Amino acid sequence: MPTVQANATILVTGSNGFVTGAWIVDTLLTRGYNVRAAVRAEAKGQHLLETFKSYGDKLQICPVGDIAADGAFDEAVKVVEGIIHTAATLGTDMGDMEPTAIINEAVKGNIGIFTSALKHGTTLKRIVITSSCGARTSYSQVPKYVDENSWNDEAVAECEKLGGGASPLVKYIASKTLAEKAAWEWYEKHKGAINWDLTTFSPPLIIGPMLHDVQEIENINASNMLLYNAVVKGSLYALHGVSPLTGPSHGWIDVRDVAELHVRGLEYAAAANERTLILSGQFVWQDAMDAANSLSPSPWPSHKEPFAKGEVGEKVYNITWNVEKEKRIFGLKFRTIEETMKDFIADLERRGWS
């Protein structure tokens, strides 16, 4: 199918969040696209309008309300050529909620935008969905091979067993697993009736500098808060009792690389009907600590306390990720952990946080 070209109008959902909110919108606008930014309420889009005011009417705010409601995206999908759909329930806000409620919302978020596109997406060429490496696997304490055909059925089973007692993280990754499965099942069922194709990306822990609206350090996004607690406060593993040499033994990626790949997902013909693992590499917290301590001069001069040193010893990476598809289709040169940590820490300095 034809790929999306610059000057096209792209709908971006979850546009006031960490990943889309600013970095995908920024990447699209820089490329010359028109952006329709979907937000739950008009007020949520004001920061975007202020941040990107130099682009004038190339950025439009589109309130959609509850993304799980029927017809939430009916108006938003009209006269767009591409959709980047990243809106999702956050794993830190789930408390004792039953997993079924969280999973149903995630599934409805995907199917809802598909249903709207089926009815009104007459100009649409492609939908790109943000899934998660968590939909492929949880953290592993034993060696494990993972590719785009892996599914995290273990997290789903744990939610079924523990119900509301399952951890917020397990509920989140179970919802991402079943929401992506539902998306592909819907697409296969309806592809004879639509003129657009589907691409999904599965990133791991997403970290890096922030462009979205966040006023206090206590309110930064969940993944950056974990990074801050581990590297700046040195408290993450003191609280959880896990060595930074062995945890989380998963993967990581810079938020700006996630944004770039999502836009390439619209542009590259070979991305059609593919699900792709995207990550900079394997990751334990010691990697971030070592990177932060290697920076000289410090990008955060107002912060006088030393960064956490972690532990001395061999790092343990249990998951082998097959990223050949990303290399073959997209070939992105990913940022290093040192580059990401430098820019993340400089962002804290720029915001006046100490």
Buried (B, 14 or more C-beta within 10 A) or exposed (E): EEBBEEEBBBBBBBBBBBBBBBBBBBBBBEBEBBBBBBBBEEEBBEBBEEBBEEBEEBBBBBBBEEBBEEEBBBBBBBEBBBBBBBBBBEBBEBEEBBBBBBBBBBBBBBBBBBBBBBEBBEBBBBBBBBBBBBBBBBBBEEEBEBBBEBBBEBBBEBBEEEBBEBBBBBBBBBBBBBBBBBBBEBBEEEEEEBEBBBBBBBBBBBBBBBBBBBEEBEEBBBBBBBBBBBBBBBEBBEEEEBBBBBBBBBBBBBBBBBBBBBBBBBBBEEBBBBBBBBBBBBBBBBBBBBBBBEBEEBBBEEBEEEBBEBBEEEBBBBBEBBBEBBEEBBEBEBBEBBBBBBBBBBBBBEBEBE
